[in-house]
Amino acid sequence: AYLEYHPLPDTAVPPASAQPQLTSEPFWVWRFNTPHTRAFATVCTLVVLIITPFAAERAVPGDVLYPVKVRFNEEIRSSLALTPHQQIEWETKRVERRLAEARLLATEGKLTEDIEAEMAAAVKSHTEAAQASLNELRETDSEEAAIAELTFASSLDVQSEVLERESARHQAAGASTTATLAATIADVRAQVADINTDNVSFERLLARVEEETTRASELLWSLAGTVSDD
């Protein structure tokens, strides 16, 4: 009623072109199906965290997944070695893995000088890590340190003998050899002092012998039907 008796004055409305315009950057709107997105994320996680590392275990130098094997899988296993003795065992195992990879490549004629030099550097690195753990173990348990060092030296002896024999066979056949790795293992073995087990109890030595023979029997049983008796 008030407005009827008091109308607003007439004012000119500016045209639309004269009014200020709001500007905004162009953008896209993505709409996701939540169940499908979760399923896709789950599959990607399984591939990255389970399938890829599992497949990488069979990789050798030169394969796409080999960095996953040595920089992801093995580093995780290294972090799980909580005691010096476990660390020594794992570093010994890593030396054996590097030499097994080199021997496989040499058998297939794919062992180049660069790859062999890389493998030799890795063997030295693993050996130095094992030696550091041995020094740490000696301060807390001299008997266990002697047994661990004996196991480490025995592994080096076996690997050195196998590499020298296979290198000679490959050289005679004109294939790539593992001479550099054989020399590296020989140098590393020379740095390992003669192990004195006089102060180690018979029970602890016997326990280690039983453990190793059980492991050897299981390995031999797993090869039944795959390799010949020889």
N, C-alpha and C positions, 0 to 999 in steps of 0.2 A: 504493500500500500504506500509506503514511503517513496519507493522508486516511481510509482505512478505519478506522484505529484512533484517529484524531484528527479526528472530523468537525467541521465548522463549526457554531457555534451557530445556532439558528433565529432569524432576524430577520424582522420584518414588512416586506413590500414595499409601499411607498405606492401607492395607486391612481393610475391614469394621469392622472386629473384633478388630482391634487395635485402632479404633477411639473411642473417649470418648462417652459414652452413657448417654443420659438424662433420669433421673428417676423421676417418679411422683407417688403420692399416688393414689390408686384406688378410684374411685368415681362413684356415680350413677347419672344418668340424669333422672329427673322426668318431664314429660310433662303433664300440666293440661289444661283441656278444660275450658277456662275462663268463659263462661256462666254457665256451670255446677258447677264450683267452687263457683261462686257468689250465685247460687241458694242454694247450700249446706250450705254455710256460713249464708245465710238468715234464712234457716230453723233452724239451730243450735242456732242462736240468738233468734229467736222466742221461741224456747223450753226453753232456759236458762232464758230469761228475762220476759216471759209472761206466758207460759203454766205451767212451774214448780212452780213459786210462787203462781199461782192461785190454782193449785192442792194442794199445801202445806197448804192452809187455812183450809182444812178439816183434817189435821194431828193431832194426839194426841201423848203424850209422848210414846216413843218406836217405832214410825214410822220412816222410813228413811227420810222423808221430814220434820219432826218436827223441826230440827235445822234451816231449811230454813224459816219456819214460824216465829220463835221467834228471830232469829239473822239477818234475811234479811228483811222480810216483815214488822215486827213490828218496827224494827229500822228505816226503811225508813219513816214509819208513824210517829214515834217519831220526826224525823227531820222536818216533816211538821207542827208540833205543834209549832207555832211561839210565842204565848203569854203564860204567866203563866196559865191563865184560860184554854186554850186549852190543855196544858200539864197535868193539873190536871184531866181534863175529859178523856184524853187518858190513863193515868196511872190507873184511876178508871176502865176504860174499860179493861185494861190488867189484873187487879185483877179478874174481872168477867170472863174473858176468861180462866184464869188458873183454877178457881174454877169449871167452866163448864166442862173443860177437865177432872178434877179429878172426878167429879160426873158421867160423862159418863163412865170412866174406872171402877169406883166402881159399877155402874149398871151392867157392863159386867163382873164383877169379875176379872178385870185385874189390879186393883190398888194395887201395892206392897208397902212395907214400904219404899223402896228406892225412888220410884217415888213420893210417898206422901211427903217425906222429901224434895225432889227437888222442888215440887210444893209449899210447905210451904216457902222455902227460896225465891222462885220467888215472892210470895205474899208479903213477907216482903220487898223485894227490890223495888217492884212497890209502896208499901205504903210509903216507905221512900222518893222516888222520888216525890210522890204527896205531902207529907208534906213539902218538900223543895220548891216546887212551891207555896204552900200555904203561906209559910213565905215570899216569894218574892212578892206575890200578895198583902199581907197585907200592904206592904210599899207604894204601889201606889194606891190601891183601896180597902179600908176596907169593903165597902158594897159588892162588888163582891167577895171578899175573904170569907165573911161570908156565902154568898149563895153557893159558891163552896164547902166550908167545910160542909155545911148542906147536900148538895147532896152526898158528899163523905161518910159522916157518915150514911146517909140513906141507901146507897148501902151496906155498911158493916152490918147494922142491918138486911137487907133482906137476905144477903148471910149467915149470922150467923144463922138465924132462919131456913133457908132451909137446911143448912148443918147438924145442930143438929137433925132435923126431919128425914132426910134421913139416917144419921148415925145410929139413933136408929132403923129405919126400916131394914137397912142392917144387923145390929148386931142381930136382932131378927131372920133374915132369915139365919144367919150363913155366910153371904157374907162379902167381904172386906168393911171396913167402912172408913169414912172420919173424924174420931175423931180428928186426929192430926191437920187437916186443920181447923176444927171447933174451936179447942182450939187456933190456931194461929189467926184466925179472931177475936175471943173474946178478945185476948190480944191486938191486934191492935186497936180494937174499944175502949178498955179501955184507950188507950193512946190519943185518940181524945178528946179534951176538949169539954165541953158542949158549944154548939154554942149559942151565943147571937145575935138575929136578931132584937133587939129593935131599933138599929140605921139604919136599912135597910129600904129604902122607900117601901111603899106598892106597887107602880107601878113596881118596879124591882122584888119583890117577885111574884106579879101576872103574870108578863111576864114569869118567870121561871116555875110557875105552869102550865100555858097554854102550854109552850113548852113540858113539861114532859107528860102532859095528851094527847097531840097530838101524841107524840111518842108512848105512851102506846096504844092509839087507833089504830095506824098503825100496831103495832106488833100484837094486837088482831085480826085485820082484816086479816093479813097475815097468821094467824093460822086457819082461818075459813075452815072447811072441813078436817082439819088434826087432830085436837084433839076434845075430847068431850066437852060439855058445862061445866061439872064439872072440 
